[in-house]
Amino acid sequence: MDFDKTEGKIIKGVGGLYRVLTENGTAECRPRGALRKTNLKPVIGDACVISGSGGAWTIESISERRNELTRPRVSNIDAVVAVCAADSPNLYLLDKYLIILGEQAAAGSFQIIVLINKTDLADKNEISKIKKDYGRAGYPTVFFSALKKTGTDELLGLIRGRTAALAGVSGVGKSSVVNLLCGGTVMETGGLSKKISRGKHTTRHAEMFPVDDGFVIDTPGFASLNFDNASRGTLKNFFADFNEFTAGCRYADCAHIGEPDCGVKAQAGKKLSASRYGNYLRLYNEISV
């Protein structure tokens, strides 16, 4: 590229060096010193202005962010795809992450999608139950198999023309999903460590790729999560599948824990997913206030 100043989008960042996509190609950039002094650290998804020529490019400014996600650290997104592996589903961490996302989605105006990957390795009845449970909770839920290349059209139907970040625990196959969406190997893939039954951290940084008139972002996996703003009083608001049963609660402010005549408790394991209600209890006890 040979120009002085242009607009672009940050698609990768490693060690203080950022790759910016412009209409003329990509440029490797470092933030201007004045920008660093403002503590405004560039984030994948940022719209920015860069300047320079040859191999020396500088990020001059970062445009106001439409939204910003803290886990994973990305900006200006339209959707987050929470990925879960069907062969070893950690539904507790999935539910916990959906609550963390829900806290930010309310202010950030992005959609939350659940993707159940590796469906070729799991019992069909079990994954059908998962899809039913999370569909009832209000989340568009996609069955996906990177191995058999199924679920691609359904996922693309939800994210086409948008910027979507894939997120989840390590080893659930996020990079394999990205590779399939991109039609080739753009990210290294790992899997689960047989020794410790945890994912190998193959993806070490967030990176954005063009997909079908939009972008998809692969992100590093995580093994644990901490709540930021959730409280015991607001936790039930993130369990939309409880709503159809609250009319059976004696108290209007029922927490669905120890109260008598609770419509939600009465349906746990019946019309309401026992797994979802069990995770709600566990999360409630994890929150201190």
Phi and psi in degrees as GROMACS dihedral restraints (atoms count N, CA, C in turn):
[ dihedral_restraints ]
;  ai    aj    ak    al  type     phi  dphi    fc
    3     4     5     6     1  -142.7    20    10
    4     5     6     7     1    83.5    20    10
    6     7     8     9     1  -155.8    20    10
    7     8     9    10     1   167.9    20    10
    9    10    11    12     1   -89.6    20    10
   10    11    12    13     1   -43.4    20    10
   12    13    14    15     1  -147.6    20    10
   13    14    15    16     1   139.0    20    10
   15    16    17    18     1  -157.4    20    10
   16    17    18    19     1   162.3    20    10
   18    19    20    21     1   -92.3    20    10
   19    20    21    22     1   152.1    20    10
   21    22    23    24     1  -160.8    20    10
   22    23    24    25     1  -175.8    20    10
   24    25    26    27     1  -129.3    20    10
   25    26    27    28     1   131.8    20    10
   27    28    29    30     1   -76.5    20    10
   28    29    30    31     1   121.2    20    10
   30    31    32    33     1  -113.8    20    10
   31    32    33    34     1    -9.6    20    10
   33    34    35    36     1  -161.6    20    10
   34    35    36    37     1   147.7    20    10
   36    37    38    39     1  -149.9    20    10
   37    38    39    40     1   122.8    20    10
   39    40    41    42     1  -141.0    20    10
   40    41    42    43     1   124.9    20    10
   42    43    44    45     1    59.5    20    10
   43    44    45    46     1    35.8    20    10
   45    46    47    48     1    83.0    20    10
   46    47    48    49     1     0.4    20    10
   48    49    50    51     1  -110.3    20    10
   49    50    51    52     1   130.7    20    10
   51    52    53    54     1  -120.6    20    10
   52    53    54    55     1   138.8    20    10
   54    55    56    57     1   -97.0    20    10
   55    56    57    58     1   126.2    20    10
   57    58    59    60     1  -116.2    20    10
   58    59    60    61     1   128.9    20    10
   60    61    62    63     1   -92.9    20    10
   61    62    63    64     1   126.1    20    10
   63    64    65    66     1  -124.4    20    10
   64    65    66    67     1   176.3    20    10
   66    67    68    69     1   -68.5    20    10
   67    68    69    70     1   -14.0    20    10
   69    70    71    72     1  -106.0    20    10
   70    71    72    73     1     6.7    20    10
   72    73    74    75     1   126.8    20    10
   73    74    75    76     1  -158.4    20    10
   75    76    77    78     1  -113.8    20    10
   76    77    78    79     1   154.8    20    10
   78    79    80    81     1  -137.5    20    10
   79    80    81    82     1   139.8    20    10
   81    82    83    84     1   -88.0    20    10
   82    83    84    85     1   123.1    20    10
   84    85    86    87     1  -129.8    20    10
   85    86    87    88     1   155.2    20    10
   87    88    89    90     1  -120.0    20    10
   88    89    90    91     1   147.6    20    10
   90    91    92    93     1   -68.0    20    10
   91    92    93    94     1   144.0    20    10
   93    94    95    96     1   -64.6    20    10
   94    95    96    97     1   145.9    20    10
   96    97    98    99     1   -54.1    20    10
   97    98    99   100     1   -41.3    20    10
   99   100   101   102     1   -62.8    20    10
  100   101   102   103     1   -32.0    20    10
  102   103   104   105     1   -70.8    20    10
  103   104   105   106     1   -39.2    20    10
  105   106   107   108     1   -64.2    20    10
  106   107   108   109     1   -33.1    20    10
  108   109   110   111     1   -68.8    20    10
  109   110   111   112     1   -19.4    20    10
  111   112   113   114     1   -83.6    20    10
  112   113   114   115     1    -2.6    20    10
  114   115   116   117     1    63.2    20    10
  115   116   117   118     1    19.0    20    10
  117   118   119   120     1   -92.5    20    10
  118   119   120   121     1    90.8    20    10
  120   121   122   123     1   -79.8    20    10
  121   122   123   124     1   130.5    20    10
  123   124   125   126     1   -58.3    20    10
  124   125   126   127     1   145.3    20    10
  126   127   128   129     1  -129.6    20    10
  127   128   129   130     1   146.0    20    10
  129   130   131   132     1   -58.6    20    10
  130   131   132   133     1   127.7    20    10
  132   133   134   135     1   105.3    20    10
  133   134   135   136     1   -13.3    20    10
  135   136   137   138     1   -64.0    20    10
  136   137   138   139     1   137.2    20    10
  138   139   140   141     1   -85.6    20    10
  139   140   141   142     1   137.0    20    10
  141   142   143   144     1  -148.2    20    10
  142   143   144   145     1   170.6    20    10
  144   145   146   147     1  -117.4    20    10
  145   146   147   148     1   129.5    20    10
  147   148   149   150     1  -119.8    20    10
  148   149   150   151     1   158.4    20    10
  150   151   152   153     1  -140.0    20    10
  151   152   153   154     1   158.7    20    10
  153   154   155   156     1   138.7    20    10
  154   155   156   157     1  -166.7    20    10
  156   157   158   159     1  -163.1    20    10
  157   158   159   160     1   160.9    20    10
  159   160   161   162     1    61.6    20    10
  160   161   162   163     1  -127.4    20    10
  162   163   164   165     1  -100.8    20    10
  163   164   165   166     1     5.7    20    10
  165   166   167   168     1  -112.6    20    10
  166   167   168   169     1   104.3    20    10
  168   169   170   171     1  -125.4    20    10
  169   170   171   172     1   145.9    20    10
  171   172   173   174     1  -130.4    20    10
  172   173   174   175     1   137.2    20    10
  174   175   176   177     1   -80.4    20    10
  175   176   177   178     1   112.8    20    10
  177   178   179   180     1   -82.9    20    10
  178   179   180   181     1   -41.8    20    10
  180   181   182   183     1  -155.0    20    10
  181   182   183   184     1   158.5    20    10
  183   184   185   186     1  -120.3    20    10
  184   185   186   187     1   128.4    20    10
  186   187   188   189     1   -70.3    20    10
  187   188   189   190     1   159.2    20    10
  189   190   191   192     1   -59.0    20    10
  190   191   192   193     1   133.7    20    10
  192   193   194   195     1   -81.2    20    10
  193   194   195   196     1   135.0    20    10
  195   196   197   198     1   -69.2    20    10
  196   197   198   199     1   -36.7    20    10
  198   199   200   201     1  -160.7    20    10
  199   200   201   202     1   168.0    20    10
  201   202   203   204     1  -148.1    20    10
  202   203   204   205     1   129.5    20    10
  204   205   206   207     1  -101.8    20    10
  205   206   207   208     1   139.3    20    10
  207   208   209   210     1   -92.4    20    10
  208   209   210   211     1   -24.1    20    10
  210   211   212   213     1  -145.0    20    10
  211   212   213   214     1   100.3    20    10
  213   214   215   216     1   -75.4    20    10
  214   215   216   217     1   163.2    20    10
  216   217   218   219     1   -82.3    20    10
  217   218   219   220     1    95.4    20    10
  219   220   221   222     1  -142.4    20    10
  220   221   222   223     1   166.1    20    10
  222   223   224   225     1  -137.6    20    10
  223   224   225   226     1   164.5    20    10
  225   226   227   228     1    55.5    20    10
  226   227   228   229     1    46.5    20    10
  228   229   230   231     1  -100.3    20    10
  229   230   231   232     1   157.0    20    10
  231   232   233   234     1  -106.8    20    10
  232   233   234   235     1   -21.1    20    10
  234   235   236   237     1  -155.9    20    10
  235   236   237   238     1   150.2    20    10
  237   238   239   240     1  -118.6    20    10
  238   239   240   241     1   127.4    20    10
  240   241   242   243     1  -101.2    20    10
  241   242   243   244     1   107.2    20    10
  243   244   245   246     1   -83.7    20    10
  244   245   246   247     1   113.9    20    10
  246   247   248   249     1   -98.4    20    10
  247   248   249   250     1   134.0    20    10
  249   250   251   252     1  -131.2    20    10
  250   251   252   253     1   140.5    20    10
  252   253   254   255     1   -89.9    20    10
  253   254   255   256     1   125.6    20    10
  255   256   257   258     1   -68.7    20    10
  256   257   258   259     1   -26.3    20    10
  258   259   260   261     1   -78.9    20    10
  259   260   261   262     1   -20.8    20    10
  261   262   263   264     1  -147.6    20    10
  262   263   264   265     1    64.1    20    10
  264   265   266   267     1   -71.3    20    10
  265   266   267   268     1   122.2    20    10
  267   268   269   270     1   -97.8    20    10
  268   269   270   271     1    84.0    20    10
  270   271   272   273     1   -71.9    20    10
  271   272   273   274     1   -23.2    20    10
  273   274   275   276     1   -65.2    20    10
  274   275   276   277     1   -49.3    20    10
  276   277   278   279     1   -66.0    20    10
  277   278   279   280     1   -34.2    20    10
  279   280   281   282     1   -62.2    20    10
  280   281   282   283     1   -47.9    20    10
  282   283   284   285     1   -63.1    20    10
  283   284   285   286     1   -39.3    20    10
  285   286   287   288     1   -64.3    20    10
  286   287   288   289     1   -42.2    20    10
  288   289   290   291     1   -67.8    20    10
  289   290   291   292     1   -37.3    20    10
  291   292   293   294     1   -62.8    20    10
  292   293   294   295     1   -33.5    20    10
  294   295   296   297     1   -69.7    20    10
  295   296   297   298     1   -44.3    20    10
  297   298   299   300     1   -60.5    20    10
  298   299   300   301     1   -42.9    20    10
  300   301   302   303     1   -63.9    20    10
  301   302   303   304     1   -41.1    20    10
  303   304   305   306     1   -60.4    20    10
  304   305   306   307     1   -37.2    20    10
  306   307   308   309     1   -60.4    20    10
  307   308   309   310     1   -39.0    20    10
  309   310   311   312     1   -86.2    20    10
  310   311   312   313     1   -30.6    20    10
  312   313   314   315     1   -65.0    20    10
  313   314   315   316     1   -33.3    20    10
  315   316   317   318     1   -59.2    20    10
  316   317   318   319     1   -35.7    20    10
  318   319   320   321     1   -97.3    20    10
  319   320   321   322     1   -24.9    20    10
  321   322   323   324     1   -98.2    20    10
  322   323   324   325     1    -6.3    20    10
  324   325   326   327     1    55.7    20    10
  325   326   327   328     1    55.5    20    10
  327   328   329   330     1  -130.7    20    10
  328   329   330   331     1   157.2    20    10
  330   331   332   333     1   -89.6    20    10
  331   332   333   334     1   148.7    20    10
  333   334   335   336     1  -110.5    20    10
  334   335   336   337     1   126.2    20    10
  336   337   338   339     1  -121.0    20    10
  337   338   339   340     1   138.7    20    10
  339   340   341   342     1  -102.0    20    10
  340   341   342   343     1   129.8    20    10
  342   343   344   345     1  -120.3    20    10
  343   344   345   346     1   121.2    20    10
  345   346   347   348     1   -98.2    20    10
  346   347   348   349     1   105.2    20    10
  348   349   350   351     1   -93.6    20    10
  349   350   351   352     1   167.9    20    10
  351   352   353   354     1    60.8    20    10
  352   353   354   355     1    37.4    20    10
  354   355   356   357     1   -67.2    20    10
  355   356   357   358     1   -17.5    20    10
  357   358   359   360     1   -70.4    20    10
  358   359   360   361     1   -14.4    20    10
  360   361   362   363     1  -103.0    20    10
  361   362   363   364     1     3.1    20    10
  363   364   365   366     1  -123.3    20    10
  364   365   366   367     1   162.7    20    10
  366   367   368   369     1   -67.7    20    10
  367   368   369   370     1   131.9    20    10
  369   370   371   372     1   -62.9    20    10
  370   371   372   373     1   -36.3    20    10
  372   373   374   375     1   -66.3    20    10
  373   374   375   376     1   -37.4    20    10
  375   376   377   378     1   -67.9    20    10
  376   377   378   379     1   -45.7    20    10
  378   379   380   381     1   -71.6    20    10
  379   380   381   382     1   -28.9    20    10
  381   382   383   384     1   -65.4    20    10
  382   383   384   385     1   -38.1    20    10
  384   385   386   387     1   -65.9    20    10
  385   386   387   388     1   -41.2    20    10
  387   388   389   390     1   -61.4    20    10
  388   389   390   391     1   -45.0    20    10
  390   391   392   393     1   -63.1    20    10
  391   392   393   394     1   -40.6    20    10
  393   394   395   396     1   -64.2    20    10
  394   395   396   397     1   -45.2    20    10
  396   397   398   399     1   -61.2    20    10
  397   398   399   400     1   -45.4    20    10
  399   400   401   402     1   -81.8    20    10
  400   401   402   403     1   -25.6    20    10
  402   403   404   405     1   -65.9    20    10
  403   404   405   406     1   -40.8    20    10
  405   406   407   408     1   -64.4    20    10
  406   407   408   409     1   -30.5    20    10
  408   409   410   411     1   -78.8    20    10
  409   410   411   412     1    -2.7    20    10
  411   412   413   414     1    99.0    20    10
  412   413   414   415     1     8.2    20    10
  414   415   416   417     1  -101.3    20    10
  415   416   417   418     1   125.4    20    10
  417   418   419   420     1   -57.0    20    10
  418   419   420   421     1   127.4    20    10
  420   421   422   423     1  -124.5    20    10
  421   422   423   424     1   125.9    20    10
  423   424   425   426     1  -114.3    20    10
  424   425   426   427     1   131.5    20    10
  426   427   428   429     1   -85.1    20    10
  427   428   429   430     1   134.5    20    10
  429   430   431   432     1  -142.7    20    10
  430   431   432   433     1   140.9    20    10
  432   433   434   435     1  -137.2    20    10
  433   434   435   436     1   107.7    20    10
  435   436   437   438     1   -65.5    20    10
  436   437   438   439     1   -32.1    20    10
  438   439   440   441     1   -66.7    20    10
  439   440   441   442     1   -47.6    20    10
  441   442   443   444     1   -91.8    20    10
  442   443   444   445     1    -1.3    20    10
  444   445   446   447     1    58.3    20    10
  445   446   447   448     1    47.2    20    10
  447   448   449   450     1  -115.5    20    10
  448   449   450   451     1   148.3    20    10
  450   451   452   453     1    96.6    20    10
  451   452   453   454     1    -8.3    20    10
  453   454   455   456     1   -62.3    20    10
  454   455   456   457     1   -47.7    20    10
  456   457   458   459     1   -63.1    20    10
  457   458   459   460     1   -40.1    20    10
  459   460   461   462     1   -65.9    20    10
  460   461   462   463     1   -42.3    20    10
  462   463   464   465     1   -66.3    20    10
  463   464   465   466     1   -44.7    20    10
  465   466   467   468     1   -61.6    20    10
  466   467   468   469     1   -33.1    20    10
  468   469   470   471     1   -62.5    20    10
  469   470   471   472     1   -26.2    20    10
  471   472   473   474     1   -89.5    20    10
  472   473   474   475     1   -27.1    20    10
  474   475   476   477     1  -116.3    20    10
  475   476   477   478     1     0.1    20    10
  477   478   479   480     1   -56.8    20    10
  478   479   480   481     1   130.5    20    10
  480   481   482   483     1    75.4    20    10
  481   482   483   484     1     9.2    20    10
  483   484   485   486     1  -122.2    20    10
  484   485   486   487     1   171.8    20    10
  486   487   488   489     1  -105.9    20    10
  487   488   489   490     1   116.9    20    10
  489   490   491   492     1  -123.5    20    10
  490   491   492   493     1   131.9    20    10
  492   493   494   495     1  -102.3    20    10
  493   494   495   496     1   130.0    20    10
  495   496   497   498     1   -90.7    20    10
  496   497   498   499     1   132.4    20    10
  498   499   500   501     1  -144.5    20    10
  499   500   501   502     1   154.3    20    10
  501   502   503   504     1   162.0    20    10
  502   503   504   505     1   179.8    20    10
  504   505   506   507     1   -68.2    20    10
  505   506   507   508     1   164.7    20    10
  507   508   509   510     1   -65.1    20    10
  508   509   510   511     1   142.6    20    10
  510   511   512   513     1    86.0    20    10
  511   512   513   514     1     6.8    20    10
  513   514   515   516     1   -87.3    20    10
  514   515   516   517     1    -4.8    20    10
  516   517   518   519     1    97.1    20    10
  517   518   519   520     1    26.4    20    10
  519   520   521   522     1   -60.1    20    10
  520   521   522   523     1   -44.8    20    10
  522   523   524   525     1   -66.4    20    10
  523   524   525   526     1   -33.9    20    10
  525   526   527   528     1   -66.1    20    10
  526   527   528   529     1   -37.0    20    10
  528   529   530   531     1   -64.5    20    10
  529   530   531   532     1   -44.7    20    10
  531   532   533   534     1   -60.9    20    10
  532   533   534   535     1   -45.1    20    10
  534   535   536   537     1   -58.6    20    10
  535   536   537   538     1   -42.1    20    10
  537   538   539   540     1   -67.7    20    10
  538   539   540   541     1   -41.7    20    10
  540   541   542   543     1   -63.9    20    10
  541   542   543   544     1   -35.2    20    10
  543   544   545   546     1   -86.2    20    10
  544   545   546   547     1    -6.2    20    10
  546   547   548   549     1    74.4    20    10
  547   548   549   550     1    24.2    20    10
  549   550   551   552     1   178.7    20    10
  550   551   552   553     1   179.2    20    10
  552   553   554   555     1   -87.7    20    10
  553   554   555   556     1   102.3    20    10
  555   556   557   558     1  -108.6    20    10
  556   557   558   559     1   -17.6    20    10
  558   559   560   561     1  -131.0    20    10
  559   560   561   562     1   142.6    20    10
  561   562   563   564     1   -68.8    20    10
  562   563   564   565     1   141.4    20    10
  564   565   566   567     1  -114.3    20    10
  565   566   567   568     1   154.4    20    10
  567   568   569   570     1  -124.0    20    10
  568   569   570   571     1  -101.5    20    10
  570   571   572   573     1   143.3    20    10
  571   572   573   574     1  -158.7    20    10
  573   574   575   576     1  -100.2    20    10
  574   575   576   577     1   137.5    20    10
  576   577   578   579     1   -72.7    20    10
  577   578   579   580     1   120.5    20    10
  579   580   581   582     1   -65.1    20    10
  580   581   582   583     1   -28.6    20    10
  582   583   584   585     1   -71.3    20    10
  583   584   585   586     1   -42.2    20    10
  585   586   587   588     1  -117.6    20    10
  586   587   588   589     1     2.1    20    10
  588   589   590   591     1    57.0    20    10
  589   590   591   592     1    34.7    20    10
  591   592   593   594     1  -127.1    20    10
  592   593   594   595     1   159.9    20    10
  594   595   596   597     1   -73.9    20    10
  595   596   597   598     1   144.0    20    10
  597   598   599   600     1   -76.8    20    10
  598   599   600   601     1   133.9    20    10
  600   601   602   603     1   -80.0    20    10
  601   602   603   604     1    71.1    20    10
  603   604   605   606     1   -65.5    20    10
  604   605   606   607     1   -48.4    20    10
  606   607   608   609     1   -83.4    20    10
  607   608   609   610     1   118.9    20    10
  609   610   611   612     1  -108.6    20    10
  610   611   612   613     1    -4.2    20    10
  612   613   614   615     1  -152.2    20    10
  613   614   615   616     1   156.5    20    10
  615   616   617   618     1   -77.6    20    10
  616   617   618   619     1   141.8    20    10
  618   619   620   621     1  -147.3    20    10
  619   620   621   622     1   138.8    20    10
  621   622   623   624     1  -104.8    20    10
  622   623   624   625     1   139.2    20    10
  624   625   626   627     1  -132.0    20    10
  625   626   627   628     1   140.2    20    10
  627   628   629   630     1   -68.2    20    10
  628   629   630   631     1   133.2    20    10
  630   631   632   633     1  -145.0    20    10
  631   632   633   634     1   114.6    20    10
  633   634   635   636     1    48.6    20    10
  634   635   636   637     1    60.6    20    10
  636   637   638   639     1    68.0    20    10
  637   638   639   640     1    11.8    20    10
  639   640   641   642     1  -143.6    20    10
  640   641   642   643     1  -155.1    20    10
  642   643   644   645     1  -140.3    20    10
  643   644   645   646     1   148.5    20    10
  645   646   647   648     1  -124.7    20    10
  646   647   648   649     1   140.7    20    10
  648   649   650   651     1  -116.6    20    10
  649   650   651   652     1   121.8    20    10
  651   652   653   654     1   -88.1    20    10
  652   653   654   655     1   141.2    20    10
  654   655   656   657     1  -134.2    20    10
  655   656   657   658     1   156.2    20    10
  657   658   659   660     1   -63.1    20    10
  658   659   660   661     1   146.0    20    10
  660   661   662   663     1   -78.5    20    10
  661   662   663   664     1   168.9    20    10
  663   664   665   666     1  -134.0    20    10
  664   665   666   667     1   158.8    20    10
  666   667   668   669     1  -111.6    20    10
  667   668   669   670     1   -16.8    20    10
  669   670   671   672     1  -149.5    20    10
  670   671   672   673     1   163.3    20    10
  672   673   674   675     1  -142.5    20    10
  673   674   675   676     1   145.6    20    10
  675   676   677   678     1  -119.2    20    10
  676   677   678   679     1   140.0    20    10
  678   679   680   681     1   -71.4    20    10
  679   680   681   682     1   147.4    20    10
  681   682   683   684     1  -104.0    20    10
  682   683   684   685     1   -59.0    20    10
  684   685   686   687     1  -122.2    20    10
  685   686   687   688     1     0.9    20    10
  687   688   689   690     1   -67.3    20    10
  688   689   690   691     1   144.0    20    10
  690   691   692   693     1  -129.5    20    10
  691   692   693   694     1   162.8    20    10
  693   694   695   696     1   -60.5    20    10
  694   695   696   697     1   -34.4    20    10
  696   697   698   699     1   -69.9    20    10
  697   698   699   700     1   -28.5    20    10
  699   700   701   702     1  -101.9    20    10
  700   701   702   703     1   -10.1    20    10
  702   703   704   705     1   -55.7    20    10
  703   704   705   706     1   -43.2    20    10
  705   706   707   708     1   -63.6    20    10
  706   707   708   709     1   -21.4    20    10
  708   709   710   711     1   -65.1    20    10
  709   710   711   712     1   -21.1    20    10
  711   712   713   714     1   -92.6    20    10
  712   713   714   715     1     3.9    20    10
  714   715   716   717     1  -113.9    20    10
  715   716   717   718     1    77.5    20    10
  717   718   719   720     1   -63.4    20    10
  718   719   720   721     1   -23.1    20    10
  720   721   722   723     1   -70.4    20    10
  721   722   723   724     1   -10.6    20    10
  723   724   725   726     1   -78.7    20    10
  724   725   726   727     1   -24.4    20    10
  726   727   728   729     1   -57.8    20    10
  727   728   729   730     1   -38.5    20    10
  729   730   731   732     1   -69.9    20    10
  730   731   732   733     1    -9.6    20    10
  732   733   734   735     1  -110.0    20    10
  733   734   735   736     1    -5.7    20    10
  735   736   737   738     1   -70.4    20    10
  736   737   738   739     1   -19.1    20    10
  738   739   740   741     1   -63.4    20    10
  739   740   741   742     1   -21.0    20    10
  741   742   743   744     1   -87.6    20    10
  742   743   744   745     1     2.8    20    10
  744   745   746   747     1   -85.1    20    10
  745   746   747   748     1   137.0    20    10
  747   748   749   750     1   -65.1    20    10
  748   749   750   751     1   -38.7    20    10
  750   751   752   753     1  -105.9    20    10
  751   752   753   754     1   138.5    20    10
  753   754   755   756     1   -66.1    20    10
  754   755   756   757     1   -31.0    20    10
  756   757   758   759     1  -100.8    20    10
  757   758   759   760     1    26.2    20    10
  759   760   761   762     1   -55.0    20    10
  760   761   762   763     1   130.0    20    10
  762   763   764   765     1   -90.2    20    10
  763   764   765   766     1    -4.6    20    10
  765   766   767   768     1    62.8    20    10
  766   767   768   769     1    36.4    20    10
  768   769   770   771     1  -115.7    20    10
  769   770   771   772     1   -74.8    20    10
  771   772   773   774     1  -118.5    20    10
  772   773   774   775     1     5.7    20    10
  774   775   776   777     1   -72.2    20    10
  775   776   777   778     1   147.4    20    10
  777   778   779   780     1   -75.6    20    10
  778   779   780   781     1   157.7    20    10
  780   781   782   783     1    52.2    20    10
  781   782   783   784     1    53.5    20    10
  783   784   785   786     1   -99.1    20    10
  784   785   786   787     1   119.7    20    10
  786   787   788   789     1   -66.1    20    10
  787   788   789   790     1   -32.0    20    10
  789   790   791   792     1   -70.3    20    10
  790   791   792   793     1   -48.6    20    10
  792   793   794   795     1   -60.0    20    10
  793   794   795   796     1   -36.4    20    10
  795   796   797   798     1   -64.7    20    10
  796   797   798   799     1   -25.9    20    10
  798   799   800   801     1  -101.4    20    10
  799   800   801   802     1    -4.3    20    10
  801   802   803   804     1   -62.6    20    10
  802   803   804   805     1   125.8    20    10
  804   805   806   807     1    85.8    20    10
  805   806   807   808     1    -2.1    20    10
  807   808   809   810     1  -115.3    20    10
  808   809   810   811     1   -99.1    20    10
  810   811   812   813     1   -78.3    20    10
  811   812   813   814     1   -20.2    20    10
  813   814   815   816     1  -104.9    20    10
  814   815   816   817     1   136.8    20    10
  816   817   818   819     1   -57.1    20    10
  817   818   819   820     1   125.5    20    10
  819   820   821   822     1   -65.1    20    10
  820   821   822   823     1   -34.9    20    10
  822   823   824   825     1   -65.2    20    10
  823   824   825   826     1   -46.6    20    10
  825   826   827   828     1   -63.1    20    10
  826   827   828   829     1   -43.8    20    10
  828   829   830   831     1   -67.9    20    10
  829   830   831   832     1   -38.9    20    10
  831   832   833   834     1   -62.5    20    10
  832   833   834   835     1   -39.2    20    10
  834   835   836   837     1   -68.0    20    10
  835   836   837   838     1   -35.0    20    10
  837   838   839   840     1   -60.7    20    10
  838   839   840   841     1   -45.9    20    10
  840   841   842   843     1   -61.8    20    10
  841   842   843   844     1   -43.4    20    10
  843   844   845   846     1   -64.3    20    10
  844   845   846   847     1   -41.8    20    10
  846   847   848   849     1   -67.6    20    10
  847   848   849   850     1   -40.8    20    10
  849   850   851   852     1   -58.0    20    10
  850   851   852   853     1   -43.0    20    10
  852   853   854   855     1   -72.5    20    10
  853   854   855   856     1   -24.1    20    10
  855   856   857   858     1   -75.4    20    10
  856   857   858   859     1   -30.0    20    10
  858   859   860   861     1   -79.4    20    10
  859   860   861   862     1   130.9    20    10
  861   862   863   864     1   -83.2    20    10
  862   863   864   865     1   -26.7    20    10
